[in-house]
Amino acid sequence: MSEETKITQIGVVVRDLDATMKMYHQLLGWGPWNVYEHTAPVLHDTHLHGKPATYSMLCAEVMVGDMCYELIQPLEGDSIYKEWLEEHGEGLHHVAVMKHGQNAADQFKQDMDAAGAKMLMGGRIGETIEFYYLDSEPQLKVILESGTGHAIDLKPIRTYPE
């Protein structure tokens, strides 16, 4: 790794996105939240543990200073989000280190693979966003998410508070 990798997002897996979002707003004043529903066909080329998979999720993002904070509620299909809820319950799931271009994202994926952090899950959202999660817990004690693009390229289904 030749350049510093910056944290771009903290991700938390929850069972009830609306209740959790409301609690963050009440207790910390965070908002407005942009809420996205990621389903096929916009969510595509999805895979889980090296095999094609179909899953969907509801996500909410808020900027806290320069950091994006994300809540994820799994919907349909098997995913690492559902696995996390079953094994650990709700809580901190990943740290994202998104890249500015496809070459950088591909290089990061190769470097992490060489370091033993294998891909857990990934996919694409629309034409501009690739995301993937790496099993970096043995090395870094946390799951890493990376890829390219950002939800700024998407239109939220709603905001909270309205």
Number of C-alpha atoms within 10 A of each C-alpha: 8 4 5 6 12 11 16 17 23 19 22 19 24 25 18 14 18 16 11 14 23 17 13 12 16 11 8 9 10 18 19 16 23 22 24 19 19 19 16 14 10 12 20 20 15 22 20 19 13 12 9 12 17 17 21 19 17 18 23 26 24 20 15 11 7 9 12 16 20 24 25 24 22 23 17 12 11 15 22 18 23 20 12 16 17 10 9 12 15 18 15 17 24 21 21 24 19 24 22 12 12 15 12 14 20 15 13 19 20 14 13 19 15 10 11 14 21 17 20 20 22 24 21 21 22 16 11 14 17 23 20 22 23 21 20 21 12 10 12 10 10 15 20 26 26 23 26 20 21 16 14 8 12 14 11 16 9 13 15 17 12 8
